[in-house]
Amino acid sequence: MHRSAGAVMAWNVFRFCTALRGLGSIMILLVLSIVGVTYYAVVLCNYGPALLAGGASTLAALAVLLLFHFLLVMLLWSYFSVVFTDPGSVPPNWNLDFDEERGETTPLSSSDFSSQMNSQQSMALSDTGNPRARYCRKCNQMKPPRCHHCSVCGRCVLKMDHHCVWVVNCVGALNYKHFLLFLFYTFLETTLVTLSLLPHFIAFFSDIDIPGSPAALATTFLTFVLNLAFSLSVMGFMIMHVSLVFANTTTIEAYEKKTTPRWMYDLGRKRNFAQ
């Protein structure tokens, strides 16, 4: 006996992520902890004391600290922008009866809504290239094209890209810009930390006497390894998302190999960077 289509759809790859709802502030605290360890290693253990050395060492330490703090502020700003920005929700009683020039939608009446539910909860408008309207059985409402239901957030998200555990939020139409900026500043910050701590890391494997307590040396070593790993992984992740922007698609759409029709909240390839 073959499974029905509904049974197949029930096995959503994101269903196991519902347990991630309980992480919440834990992931935010984890991110802040990594930032705190990095700050301690770079500022308090190494380049802060180097400001008192005098000469070229002072100028180099000052340049590293200024750039480090600037990137750190931008990283935290973009991070919390992703965390607290609504990725985009479907308006109540949304339907496909809209004015494209004015960008307005006409709410469904109760009778219209019932008829939509009874017509297989989905419809194809025509063969003229118009988008398909779909019905979300979990939210009990119609959903626009490029909209997906997030099992972790428990709601439909406009132009959903993915649910990011690190930001404890979905990445969608309204916070995708902040997410790209978060990747960009994270890559710059982790690369700066990796390069600035590289001489100290090399000194671990030489016969040079390294000043500092064992705790400070261990923290510096751990910070270098963490930031090197994050720099390489974020670089690959950032390259992937930039390519998705140029292709005018999302992670989910690329995974499902679907075409991406233009829509009201679709900014296009160039405006995705400008907004």
Disulfide bonds with the S-S distance in Angstrom:
none
